[in-house]
Structures are given as C-alpha cells and as structure tokens.
Amino acid sequence: MTMRPKKMKKVRIIVLKSVVENLIGDLYQIGLVDIRKTNYAGLDAGRPLSTFDEVSKELRKMRTITSLMAANTNTKYQQKFDGIPGKKAILEAKNFNIAEHLKALSNETHKLSEEINTIKSNISEIQRLKHFKNVDFSKMRTKTLDYKIGTVPAHKKSTLSNGVDAMKGEGTIVNDPNSNIVLILYERSKATEMETVFSDSEFEELNVPAGTTTPAMTFNNLKSELDSKETRITVIKNQLKEISNTNIKKAMSILRALEIESERAGIASRFASSNRLYLLEGWVLADDYSKLDAVVARYDANVSMEETEQTKDEMPPTVLGNPKIVSPFEFLTKSYSLPNYFEIDPTLPYMIGLPIIYGMIVGDVIYGFLSIILGYILMKKFEKSYTMFNVSKIWVYSGIPTIIFGIIFDEWAGLSHMHLLNYFNEWVGAGLLSEPLYHGFHRMENILTLVMITALIGMVHLAAGFVIGAINEWHYNKKHALAKIAWIGVELGMLLALVGAIGLIDGAFMMAGIILLILSIIILGLTEGIIGIIELPGLLGNILSYTRIAAIGIVGIVIAELLNEFIIPLPEHGLVAIVLLPVFIILHIVNCFIAMFESLVQGGRLNIVEFRSKFLHGGGEIFTPFALKKD
C-alpha cells in the first residue's frame, strides 16, 4: 500500500489527420489518457471532427424521442451501448422513422388535454347556471335588449333591486333562490345607467361559455364532447405506450451510440492542429504507459508519441492507490479536497487515527459489538448509497478498537466485567466469579488522568501530521519543511516544560523543554514570519480539542450507568422484569447509536480539521481519462 498518489506521465501525441478518427476510437476504447486542452506555438486551436455537427443534430432528435418514449412507458430503461459504430448510429437515427408519428401523437395529446381543460372549465361555469336551465342564452341578446348574469353580495341585493326598479319597467331581475346569482335583463338604451347600478351593487359578472344555448342542453353537449375527447386521448396514450415499449430499447441504444460518437468527435477541439496533423497532450498512469505505447505503435509513422515535462503551473491529476479494504476512509479523502499529486495520501492515517479515536470515545465491549452489528445492518440497507455505505463500513471497522478499549476501560454496557457477572449471578443463583479478572482503567474514576492522556494523544497525532507535512515539503520547499519540524519542537518543548513544572520529571528536563520551545519559536518566526507566531495559540487550541474524546466518552458512560441503575431488570422485579428487559435493551442500543454517531463526527473532525490541516494543501485534480463509460 502506497501513501502517495499513483505515478503519472505526461505524453504528447502527434497524429496525421488522415488517421485521427481511428486513433481517437482506440484511445476512447482503452481509456488510458486524460486529454487536456493543448496550446502549442505555431499551431491553431483544434476543432471537432467533421461528423460532430451531424451527430449533434441526430443526438438532439433522439433525445427528444427517447424522452417522449420514457414518459409513456412503465419500465425504466437505461442507455445501453450495444456496440453500434458511430457512423452507423447516425444512419440508424436517420432511419428511425417513428419520430414524426410520435411527435404528431404527442402534439395531439397536448392539444386534446388543453381542450379537455377548457371543456371542464366551461362545464363548471354551466353548472352554476342550473337554476336557469331552460333559459336560452343564445337568444337573450337582441337589437334592443341585453343581459348580464353574475353574483351580488346579499347585503347589496337591495341596491341592485332599487337600481333596476328605477328603470321604470326597462329592467328585470331573475334571482336564483339557492345562490347569490342573478340574471338582469335591460334595455340597451339604459346600458350606461345599468353600469352605474352594477358598480354600486358590487356585481361580478359570470362567464357564459361561447355557444351556450340553454344550460341543460349545453351541459349535455359539453359532457358528450368531453367523453369523446377523453376516449380519443386514451386511445392515443395506448398507441404511444405500445410504440414506446416496442422501440425504446433500440432508441436508447442509438442514443448511447450517438453520445459516444459525440464525445469522440468533440474531443478534437482540445487538440492543437495544422493543415496536416493534430497534436494532443495528456496524462497517463506510469503503469499504463507501455499499453498506450503499444496502441500508438500500430500506426507506424502516422502517429508518434513522446513523454514530455509538465509546465511550471501544471499539476498532474491525482489517482489514489489504495486497496479496496480502505475504501471507506478513501471516501473521506475524496470528500474533503483530494490531495494534490505531490502530497502524501491521508487515507492510511485516517484508517489508523479515526477508529482509534472512535474506540476511545465509545470504549465499551458490548457497544463495540453493537457498532459492528448495526454498521453491518446499515451497510446492507444502504448498499447503493455511496455516502451511507462507507459511513456504515467505518462503524464496522471502528467496532474492533472499541472492543479493545472497552476491555482496557473494563466497560460492558456501562458495567465492569465483575458487575456484569454478578448481575448474571443474581439470575442463575450461582457464583461465576468471586474476584475480578483484572482491574481496568475506569474512566469515571480517572477523569483528570483521562483528559491528560487525550491531550497527549492529540499532541502525538498532530506531531504525526507535522512529520507528514515536512516530508511533503522537503523536496519542494525546505524552508516550509523546517517550519513543520519547528512545530514539533514547540509541542515537545511545551510538554517537557509543563510536566517539569508539575514535578513529574527532573527540573533539567523542564529547562531543556523551555530552551527547545524558545528555539522552535525563533525558527518559526524565521521560516513563517509573524503568521507562524500568531498561530501558536491555535496549536494549543488544537491540542485541547482532543480532550473532547474524554468529555464525550464520559457522557456516554453516565447515560449507560443511569440506565443500569434505574431500568435494569432484576429477579425481585418479578413479571415487571419481562417488560423492562426489551426497554432496557432498546435504550442501550439507542445510547450506543448516539455514541456511534457522535464518535464518528468528532473523530472525523479531529482527523479532517486538526490533523489534516498540518500537512495537506489539497486541490488535487481528478484523473478523468477519455474513455467509454461502462453501463
């Protein structure tokens, strides 16, 4: 297992235009080269291959078709590549002659849907006029007469009535007794006066659909038209479904082939070019260089390849070289800024540091086994979730150090091993053990010592980060590497001075610590300037952050002990013990899960924030080879 990203080589390939399509096809098939935008003095910027425009046109068409088909099928289809060559895919797309038929049916469906919505709206309006079912509205307007139908608030009906009465027989009101709808007939010559009446009475006109005769007859006609159109739309949808189910597999295959051909044709825009040749540059894994060389060699003098140096501002892409077993911790590395090509991969340090911190926080044998069981169950449940699968796997891995620390702390679901055996003795009535097998480091009885140990662990963890940082910087900036070493000197000097001050070591060591601290601070000032001096309190804050290992662990113990004191089922409880047992188990599982979650969050924070910041700049570029993506 390497702690550095995989070695990369930068290659430059010169290819004659006569064979560029074939070479692109081969490069796409082997998927080894991360092709970058190439600018070269004396050469023009590249352009897509001649087939690109035609492919793009057919691709847009097939995307529309497959989208229509997918909307009319019950089965989810995935794009499959069935090996249709690019140029054949163009021909297949052109000959895929159901496109116009599908489009026509789809357009008719949309048109019918709009008409159906209009009819339903008109039916709703007509139903409001049911009191006037025998009134023929088509004959209500004449040269001398006009009408309005609408609603009037109850408290304004007298205003309307008085206004119409003032017309002296030239206006009539017909009321719907079951609603506030009124029909008003009036002389056209009185239209201006009636507008004033309508305004004063807060009259709101109803819409009478065009072509309305009597509401009863119009309702029947609209209902018949609605049934007809709904029947037609059902027929069309069945046709669309049948066509889609029959042709979608082929359509998806053509679409995938066109997308592949589009990628192939479009990649040439990254090349530099002249009248006769293309020049392209990219990155390949050092281990795959010979495979790429073998492909290029098949083209004889038409293609040449050479290894070239990276430019000053160029960063090779990062490919992590970790085995599958560390995949959940690689998930953390990839989720929080990929290391750049020249940095040490933090995955292995995460794999060591995070489970140890997790184990120290939870620190219980039974909870460790629960962590493994619950983590495994969640792995199976979230097998298709990249994030949750890896988080659950970290819980499984971290269960092992949790069991180890549980033995060290002598904690078994909040009980010591002796208390646990005595509890079983109460149920079986026989003494299983008269004396404890060993005396563990009980956290509740050694809180101050535990805090000091966790702070010391923080110093060691951070020092490891500074060591990695010094290694990262040594070949590129020895000044910064020396600064990382100086930070370790600050840590060691602080430690010696502190333990000497409280009398744990000889006074000579304390003096040596003070001298080392002063020298380290001077080196920091010389290498990192005032910024390094300003960051000194931050280091102390980083170290104190590790004391949360003790604090959070103590909280979990307190909850577990409270459960054991008040809810644990005992023989003297009688039948109540049967009720208490599942409650007792469930609450311990809940406490365990809370501890699992908190330990992962805090362990992750200490690794990703405090520890990683001491050596990782990040900003690594992902290696994205020009390749046929597998379905």
C-alpha positions in Angstrom: 0.0 0.0 0.0 1.5 3.3 -1.1 1.0 6.6 0.8 1.4 8.7 -2.3 -0.8 9.0 -5.4 0.0 6.8 -8.3 2.8 8.0 -10.6 1.7 9.8 -13.7 3.4 10.5 -17.0 2.6 13.4 -19.4 2.5 12.4 -23.0 2.5 14.3 -26.3 1.0 12.6 -29.4 1.3 13.8 -32.9 -1.1 12.3 -35.4 -1.8 12.8 -39.1 -5.4 14.0 -39.8 -5.9 11.0 -42.2 -5.8 8.6 -39.2 -7.0 10.8 -36.3 -10.6 9.3 -36.3 -9.2 5.8 -35.9 -6.7 6.9 -33.2 -9.5 8.7 -31.3 -11.6 5.5 -31.4 -8.7 3.4 -30.0 -7.9 6.0 -27.2 -11.6 6.0 -26.3 -11.7 2.2 -26.2 -8.6 1.7 -24.0 -9.5 4.7 -21.7 -5.9 5.4 -20.5 -5.3 9.1 -21.4 -6.6 12.2 -19.6 -6.6 14.5 -22.6 -6.0 18.2 -21.7 -6.6 21.3 -23.7 -3.4 21.7 -25.8 -1.9 25.0 -26.9 1.2 24.9 -29.0 3.2 27.7 -30.6 2.7 27.8 -34.4 -0.5 25.6 -34.3 -4.1 26.5 -34.3 -6.7 25.6 -31.8 -8.4 22.3 -32.7 -12.0 21.9 -33.9 -14.4 18.9 -33.6 -14.3 16.3 -36.3 -16.4 16.8 -39.4 -19.1 14.4 -38.2 -19.7 16.5 -35.0 -22.5 18.7 -36.4 -24.4 15.9 -38.0 -24.1 13.8 -34.8 -25.3 16.7 -32.7 -28.3 17.1 -34.8 -29.3 13.5 -34.7 -28.5 13.4 -30.9 -30.9 16.2 -30.2 -33.6 14.4 -32.2 -33.0 11.1 -30.4 -33.0 12.7 -27.0 -36.4 14.2 -27.8 -37.7 10.8 -29.0 -36.4 8.8 -26.0 -37.8 11.5 -23.6 -41.2 11.0 -25.2 -40.9 7.3 -25.0 -39.7 7.2 -21.4 -42.8 9.4 -20.4 -45.1 6.7 -21.9 -43.6 3.5 -20.6 -43.9 1.8 -17.2 -40.4 0.4 -17.3 -37.3 2.4 -16.6 -34.8 1.8 -19.4 -31.1 2.6 -19.1 -29.0 3.7 -22.0 -27.1 0.7 -23.3 -24.2 0.6 -25.7 -24.7 -2.4 -28.0 -21.7 -1.7 -30.0 -23.3 0.4 -32.7 -20.4 2.1 -34.5 -20.7 5.9 -34.6 -21.4 6.4 -38.3 -23.8 3.6 -38.3 -25.6 5.2 -35.4 -26.1 8.3 -37.4 -27.7 6.2 -40.2 -29.8 4.3 -37.7 -31.0 7.6 -36.2 -31.9 9.0 -39.6 -33.9 5.8 -40.5 -35.7 5.8 -37.1 -38.9 6.8 -38.9 -41.3 6.7 -36.0 -40.1 10.2 -34.8 -42.7 12.2 -36.8 -45.5 9.8 -35.8 -44.6 10.0 -32.2 -44.4 13.8 -32.3 -47.8 14.0 -34.1 -49.4 11.8 -31.5 -47.8 13.7 -28.6 -48.9 17.1 -30.1 -52.4 15.8 -30.5 -52.3 14.6 -26.8 -51.3 18.1 -25.7 -53.9 19.7 -27.8 -56.6 17.4 -26.5 -55.5 18.0 -22.9 -55.9 21.7 -23.4 -59.3 21.3 -25.0 -60.4 19.0 -22.2 -59.3 21.5 -19.6 -61.3 24.2 -21.4 -64.4 22.0 -21.6 -64.2 21.1 -17.9 -63.9 24.8 -17.1 -67.0 25.5 -19.2 -68.9 22.7 -17.6 -68.1 24.2 -14.2 -69.4 27.5 -15.4 -72.6 26.0 -16.9 -73.3 24.1 -13.7 -73.5 27.4 -11.8 -76.4 28.3 -14.1 -78.5 25.3 -13.4 -81.4 27.4 -12.0 -81.7 28.9 -15.5 -81.5 25.6 -17.2 -84.3 26.3 -19.7 -83.2 29.9 -20.5 -81.8 30.1 -24.0 -78.9 32.4 -23.6 -78.3 32.4 -27.3 -81.5 34.4 -27.8 -81.1 36.7 -24.9 -79.3 39.5 -26.8 -81.3 41.4 -29.4 -81.1 44.8 -31.1 -82.9 46.4 -28.2 -82.3 44.0 -25.2 -79.1 43.0 -23.4 -78.4 40.9 -20.2 -75.8 40.2 -17.6 -75.6 37.3 -15.2 -73.4 37.3 -12.2 -73.2 37.4 -8.4 -74.2 40.1 -5.9 -73.4 40.1 -2.2 -76.5 39.5 -0.1 -76.3 42.9 1.6 -76.2 44.6 -1.9 -79.2 42.9 -3.4 -81.5 45.7 -2.4 -79.2 48.2 -4.0 -79.4 46.2 -7.3 -83.1 45.8 -7.0 -83.7 49.6 -6.4 -81.4 50.5 -9.3 -83.3 48.2 -11.7 -86.7 49.4 -10.4 -85.6 52.9 -11.1 -85.5 51.9 -14.8 -89.4 52.0 -14.7 -90.0 48.7 -16.4 -87.0 48.8 -18.6 -85.1 46.3 -16.5 -85.9 42.9 -14.9 -84.2 40.7 -12.3 -84.4 37.0 -12.1 -83.0 35.5 -8.8 -81.6 32.1 -8.2 -83.1 31.3 -4.8 -80.3 28.8 -3.9 -77.4 31.2 -4.5 -76.5 34.8 -4.9 -76.6 34.6 -8.7 -78.9 37.0 -10.5 -79.9 37.4 -14.2 -80.7 41.0 -15.2 -82.5 41.9 -18.5 -82.4 45.6 -19.6 -82.9 47.9 -22.5 -79.7 48.6 -24.4 -80.5 52.3 -24.3 -80.1 52.1 -20.5 -76.6 50.4 -20.6 -74.8 53.5 -19.1 -77.3 53.7 -16.2 -77.0 50.0 -15.6 -73.2 50.1 -15.4 -73.6 52.5 -12.5 -76.1 50.1 -10.8 -73.7 47.2 -11.3 -70.9 49.1 -9.8 -72.9 50.3 -6.8 -74.1 46.8 -6.1 -70.7 45.1 -6.4 -72.0 43.0 -9.2 -69.4 40.4 -10.5 -70.3 39.1 -14.0 -70.1 35.3 -14.6 -68.6 33.9 -17.8 -71.2 32.3 -20.1 -69.3 30.0 -22.4 -69.4 30.9 -26.1 -72.1 28.9 -28.0 -74.3 28.4 -24.9 -78.0 27.8 -25.6 -80.0 26.5 -22.6 -77.7 25.5 -19.7 -79.3 22.0 -19.7 -78.7 21.4 -23.4 -75.2 23.0 -23.3 -74.2 20.8 -20.3 -75.2 17.7 -22.2 -73.3 18.8 -25.3 -70.2 19.6 -23.4 -70.3 16.3 -21.5 -70.7 14.4 -24.7 -67.7 16.3 -26.2 -65.7 15.7 -23.1 -66.3 12.0 -23.2 -65.3 11.9 -26.9 -62.1 13.7 -26.4 -61.2 11.7 -23.3 -61.8 8.5 -25.2 -59.6 9.8 -28.0 -56.8 10.7 -25.6 -56.9 7.2 -24.0 -56.6 5.7 -27.5 -53.6 7.9 -28.3 -51.9 7.2 -25.0 -52.3 3.4 -25.6 -50.7 3.9 -29.0 -47.9 5.9 -27.6 -47.3 3.3 -24.9 -47.3 0.4 -27.4 -44.9 2.3 -29.8 -42.7 3.3 -26.9 -42.5 -0.2 -25.3 -41.7 -1.7 -28.7 -39.0 0.8 -29.8 -37.4 2.3 -26.6 -34.7 -0.3 -26.3 -33.4 0.4 -29.8 -33.9 4.1 -29.3 -31.8 4.1 -26.1 -29.1 2.1 -27.8 -28.9 4.5 -30.7 -28.9 7.5 -28.3 -26.0 6.0 -26.3 -24.1 5.3 -29.5 -24.6 8.9 -30.7 -23.4 10.2 -27.3 -20.3 8.2 -27.7 -19.7 9.4 -31.2 -20.3 13.0 -30.0 -17.6 12.6 -27.3 -15.3 11.1 -29.9 -15.9 13.8 -32.5 -15.8 16.6 -29.9 -12.5 15.7 -28.2 -10.6 17.0 -31.2 -11.5 20.5 -30.0 -8.9 20.0 -27.2 -6.1 19.3 -29.7 -3.8 21.8 -31.4 -3.9 21.5 -35.2 -2.3 22.4 -38.6 -3.4 21.6 -42.2 -2.0 18.1 -42.0 -1.8 17.0 -38.3 -3.2 17.2 -34.8 -1.1 17.5 -31.6 -2.6 16.4 -28.3 -1.2 16.2 -24.7 -2.5 14.4 -21.7 -1.7 12.3 -18.6 -1.4 8.6 -18.4 -0.7 6.4 -15.4 3.0 5.4 -15.5 2.0 1.7 -15.2 -0.2 2.1 -18.3 2.4 3.9 -20.5 3.5 0.7 -22.2 -0.1 -0.2 -23.1 -0.6 3.3 -24.7 2.7 2.9 -26.5 1.6 -0.4 -28.0 -1.6 1.2 -29.3 0.4 4.1 -30.9 2.9 1.7 -32.4 0.2 0.1 -34.6 0.0 3.4 -36.6 3.7 3.3 -37.6 4.9 6.7 -38.9 1.3 8.2 -38.9 1.4 8.6 -35.2 4.3 9.4 -32.8 4.3 9.7 -29.0 6.8 11.1 -26.5 7.0 11.6 -22.8 7.1 15.3 -22.0 7.7 17.5 -19.0 4.9 19.3 -17.2 4.8 23.1 -17.3 5.5 25.2 -14.3 1.9 25.9 -13.4 0.6 22.5 -14.3 -0.5 19.9 -11.8 -0.7 16.2 -12.7 -4.0 14.6 -11.8 -4.4 12.5 -8.7 -5.1 8.8 -8.6 -5.2 7.2 -5.2 -3.5 3.8 -5.0 -5.3 2.3 -2.0 -6.6 -1.3 -1.8 -10.3 -1.9 -1.6 -10.2 -2.6 2.1 -9.6 1.0 2.9 -12.3 2.3 0.7 -14.5 3.9 3.4 -11.5 6.0 4.5 -10.7 6.9 0.9 -14.3 8.2 0.8 -13.3 10.8 3.5 -10.2 11.7 1.5 -12.2 12.3 -1.7 -15.0 14.1 0.1 -12.7 16.7 1.6 -10.3 18.1 -1.0 -8.3 15.5 -2.9 -4.5 15.6 -2.1 -2.5 17.1 -5.0 -0.1 14.9 -6.9 2.9 15.7 -4.8 1.3 15.2 -1.4 1.0 12.1 0.8 -2.4 10.4 0.7 -4.0 10.8 4.1 -6.2 7.7 3.7 -3.9 5.4 5.7 -3.5 7.9 8.6 -7.3 8.3 8.6 -7.7 4.5 8.7 -5.4 4.4 11.8 -6.4 7.6 13.6 -10.2 7.7 13.2 -11.0 4.2 14.5 -8.7 4.7 17.5 -10.3 8.0 18.4 -13.7 6.4 17.9 -12.8 3.4 20.0 -11.5 5.7 22.8 -14.8 7.7 22.8 -17.2 4.7 22.8 -14.8 2.5 24.8 -17.3 -0.3 25.6 -17.0 -4.0 24.7 -20.7 -4.6 24.2 -21.2 -1.3 22.4 -18.2 -2.3 20.2 -20.1 -5.5 19.1 -23.3 -3.4 18.6 -21.3 -1.0 16.5 -20.2 -3.9 14.2 -23.8 -5.3 14.1 -25.6 -2.0 13.5 -22.9 -0.9 11.0 -23.3 -4.2 9.1 -27.1 -3.9 9.0 -26.9 -0.3 7.7 -24.3 -1.4 5.1 -26.8 -3.8 3.7 -29.7 -1.3 3.9 -27.7 1.5 2.2 -25.8 -0.7 -0.2 -26.5 1.6 -3.1 -25.8 4.9 -1.2 -22.1 5.9 -1.6 -22.1 8.0 1.5 -24.1 5.9 3.9 -22.5 2.6 2.8 -19.0 4.0 3.6 -20.1 5.6 6.8 -21.6 2.3 7.9 -18.4 0.5 7.0 -16.4 2.9 9.1 -18.7 2.0 12.0 -18.0 -1.7 11.4 -14.2 -1.2 11.3 -14.2 1.1 14.3 -16.1 -1.5 16.4 -12.8 -3.5 16.7 -10.8 -0.8 18.6 -13.9 0.0 20.5 -13.9 -3.6 21.9 -10.2 -3.3 22.7 -10.6 0.0 24.6 -13.7 -1.5 26.2 -11.5 -4.2 27.7 -8.9 -1.6 28.8 -11.6 0.6 30.4 -13.4 -2.5 31.7 -16.7 -1.3 30.4 -19.5 -3.7 29.3 -22.7 -1.6 28.6 -21.8 0.7 31.5 -20.8 -2.2 33.9 -17.5 -3.6 34.8 -16.9 -7.2 33.9 -17.3 -8.1 37.6 -20.6 -6.2 37.9 -21.8 -7.9 34.8 -21.0 -11.3 36.1 -22.6 -10.5 39.5 -25.7 -9.4 37.6 -25.9 -12.8 35.9 -25.3 -14.5 39.3 -28.5 -12.8 40.6 -30.4 -14.6 37.8 -28.8 -18.0 37.8 -28.2 -18.2 41.5 -24.6 -19.4 41.2 -21.3 -17.6 41.6 -19.5 -17.4 38.3 -16.5 -15.4 39.6 -15.5 -14.3 43.1 -12.7 -12.0 42.2 -12.3 -9.7 39.2 -10.0 -11.0 36.4 -8.3 -7.7 36.2 -8.6 -4.0 37.2 -9.3 -1.8 34.2 -8.7 1.9 33.7 -12.1 3.2 34.8 -12.8 6.5 33.1 -15.3 7.8 35.6 -12.7 7.3 38.4 -9.8 8.8 36.4 -11.3 11.8 34.6 -8.3 14.1 35.1 -5.8 11.5 34.0 -8.1 10.7 31.0 -8.1 14.3 30.0 -4.3 14.5 30.2 -4.0 11.3 28.1 -6.3 12.5 25.4 -4.3 15.8 25.3 -1.1 13.8 24.9 -2.7 11.7 22.2 -3.6 15.0 20.4 0.0 16.1 20.6 1.2 12.8 19.1 -1.5 12.9 16.4 -0.7 16.5 15.4 3.1 15.7 15.5 2.4 12.9 13.0 0.7 15.5 10.8 3.7 17.8 11.0 6.0 14.9 10.1 3.9 14.1 7.0 3.9 17.8 6.2 7.7 18.0 6.5 8.0 15.0 4.1 5.6 16.7 1.7 7.6 19.9 1.7 11.1 18.7 1.8 11.8 18.2 -1.9 9.9 21.5 -2.9 10.4 24.0 -0.1 12.9 23.1 2.7 12.0 26.3 4.5 8.4 25.2 5.0 9.6 21.7 5.8 11.8 23.2 8.6 8.8 25.1 9.9 6.9 21.8 10.2 9.7 20.4 12.3 9.8 23.5 14.4 6.1 23.0 15.2 7.0 19.5 16.6 9.7 21.2 18.6 7.1 23.6 20.0 4.9 20.7 21.0 7.8 18.8 22.7 9.1 21.9 24.4 5.6 22.7 25.8 5.2 19.1 27.0 8.6 19.0 28.8 8.1 22.4 30.3 4.6 21.5 31.6 5.4 18.1 33.1 8.6 19.6 34.6 6.6 22.4 36.2 4.2 20.0 37.9 7.1 17.9 39.1 6.7 14.7 37.0 10.2 14.9 35.6 13.6 16.3 36.7 14.0 20.1 36.5 16.8 19.7 34.0 14.3 18.3 31.5 12.0 21.3 32.2 14.8 23.7 31.4 15.6 21.7 28.2 11.9 22.0 27.3 11.9 25.7 27.7 15.1 26.1 25.6 13.6 23.9 22.9 10.4 25.9 23.0 12.2 29.2 22.6 14.4 27.9 19.8 11.4 26.4 17.9 9.5 29.7 18.2 12.5 31.5 16.8 12.7 29.1 13.9 9.0 29.5 13.3 9.5 33.3 13.1 12.3 32.9 10.7 10.5 30.5 8.4 6.9 31.5 8.6 7.2 35.1 9.8 4.7 36.8 12.0 1.9 34.4 10.8 3.7 31.5 12.5 3.9 33.3 15.8 0.3 34.3 15.6 -0.7 30.7 15.1 0.9 29.5 18.3 -2.2 29.8 20.4 -4.1 27.9 17.7 -1.8 24.9 18.3 -2.8 24.9 21.9 -6.5 25.1 20.9 -5.9 22.1 18.5 -4.4 20.1 21.3 -7.3 20.9 23.7 -9.7 19.9 21.0 -8.7 16.3 21.6 -9.9 16.4 25.2 -13.4 16.1 23.7 -12.5 12.4 23.4 -12.7 12.2 27.2 -15.7 14.5 27.6 -18.0 12.8 25.0 -16.9 9.4 26.3 -17.9 10.3 29.9 -21.4 11.5 28.7 -22.0 8.0 27.2 -20.9 6.3 30.4 -23.2 8.5 32.5 -26.2 7.6 30.4 -25.3 3.9 30.4 -24.9 3.9 34.2 -28.2 5.7 34.7 -29.9 3.0 32.5 -28.3 0.3 34.6 -29.3 1.9 37.9 -33.0 2.6 37.1 -34.1 0.3 34.3 -32.1 -2.9 34.6 -34.4 -5.9 35.1 -33.7 -7.8 38.3 -35.2 -11.0 39.7 -37.0 -9.2 42.5 -39.0 -7.2 39.9 -40.9 -10.4 39.0 -43.1 -10.1 35.9 -42.2 -6.4 35.5 -38.7 -7.6 34.6 -40.2 -9.1 31.4 -41.4 -5.6 30.4 -38.2 -3.9 31.5 -35.9 -6.2 29.5 -36.8 -5.0 25.9 -36.9 -1.4 27.1 -33.5 -1.8 28.8 -32.0 -3.4 25.6 -33.6 -0.8 23.2 -32.4 2.2 25.3 -28.8 0.8 25.4 -29.0 0.3 21.6 -30.1 3.9 21.3 -27.3 5.1 23.6 -24.9 3.1 21.5 -26.1 4.6 18.3 -25.8 8.1 19.7 -22.3 7.3 20.8 -21.5 5.8 17.4 -22.8 9.0 15.6 -21.0 11.4 18.0 -17.8 9.4 17.9 -17.8 9.4 14.1 -18.5 13.1 13.9 -15.8 14.1 16.5 -13.3 11.6 15.3 -13.8 12.7 11.7 -13.4 16.4 12.8 -10.2 15.8 14.7 -8.8 13.9 11.7 -10.1 16.1 8.9 -9.7 19.6 10.6 -7.0 19.5 13.2 -4.8 16.7 11.9 -5.1 17.1 8.1 -4.5 20.9 8.2 -1.0 20.2 9.4 0.2 18.6 6.1 -2.4 18.8 3.3 -2.9 21.6 0.9 -5.3 19.6 -1.3 -6.7 20.9 -4.6 -5.8 17.6 -6.4 -7.3 17.3 -9.9 -9.3 14.2 -10.6 -7.9 11.8 -13.3 -10.6 11.7 -16.0 -9.4 9.5 -18.9 -11.0 9.8 -22.3 -12.9 6.5 -22.1 -16.0 4.6 -23.0 -18.0 4.6 -19.8 -19.3 1.2 -18.9 -23.0 0.8 -18.4 
